[in-house]
Amino acid sequence: MSRYAVCAAIQQPDPEKEHQRIVFLSSCYDFPFDTTRALEFALFRPARFTRYVVPRALRLRGALGGLLSPRRHPRLRTEMRRPSYPERYVMGKWGRRNLVDGKPTRFDFVLLLLMHHMRNFKRGALAKVGLVAIGVLLHGLLFAQEEQGSAKLLAVWAGMLPVILSAPHGGREPVPGVPVRRGIGVPQFTTERDSNTAELAQAIGRALGDRLDAKPFLIVARFERKYVDANRPHAAAYESAAAKPYYEAYHRALEDAAERVRQHWMGGLLLDIHGQGAEADTIFLGTDNGRSVSALQQKFGNEALTGPKSIVGQLALKGYKVIPNGAGEAREQRYTGGYTTRTYGSHRGTQIDAIQLEIGSNLRARENLDRMAIDLADSIAVFARQYLLAVR
Ligand SMILES: [Zn+2]
């Protein structure tokens, strides 16, 4: 998406009702560099702190906006020109105690900043810096709290495409304080990981971002399936109260992505990425035999599902065995989709067409993962250009 397209997109929404959207567009697409630096500045993780954030923070891009622009503050400009400045700053009186051991705290940074500006600026500027520093400190603390919670075991991207990728079964991490599920009385109980599907979903997301110049939404469980199964209804998904927030965070992220796609594109595609070992070189599609893609079917007919510009059609062109593929085995038998496709699919009036992809074990083996991701991204991109992004 070009910057002018972003600018146009920012001008459209109603500032009163859609301020969040405007901030999102502005921070993720108009000023992504500045926002990233500002967030790093606010969150400053210790490892990056001395190496990266301190020197950058001196330039104070983004976080402090124009308040401290070198143009308006000639002394800052002079400071910035000195190549040795960051080192001196780190090794200074305040830095020596706290930074050299590699464990700075947020307070250290804010104090450093304040000390610096007390020496350099007039009182008015100091007040501004103080306010910004307090804001940064609060922001950092709030984010830190959020990161410590259930969101820590998820990878979530906010997208700029009407495409959502999810992967509930590829996680490798234990959930703190949660025992392994036992599955007593749970139908179709399994704790098996869909190996490499978390990595695959993210690789597809990156490749799709390259092809369409905008990233998809992505929700990947980093928690392992044996603790929480995100592709099951509540009762079958987890067994202890401590696990519930992780399950709920996953579905909140999915709902949020679906809601944004509805709001901004009137509908879109959800691909739920899984792995199967029954047929190692096959990709099975699960849509509850068309129910979860009923909106797509109604709008464009079977062509959008199995035609040359469908995902199935594109994968077949690349030589993959896909079942069902519109010919031969027309019905889904072994894999018909799961909780996610049944909950978020368009047969529920969600405007989101949901497809479960069960990728064979050979296709998602380490050595084939990149190829699979690129081929899937290519196929999704062709489909998206034809059916999701075209001006109608
Ligand atoms: Zn699975």
Residues whose N, C-alpha, C, O or C-beta is under 5 A from the ligand:
A	BS01	ZN	H169 D194 H274 G275
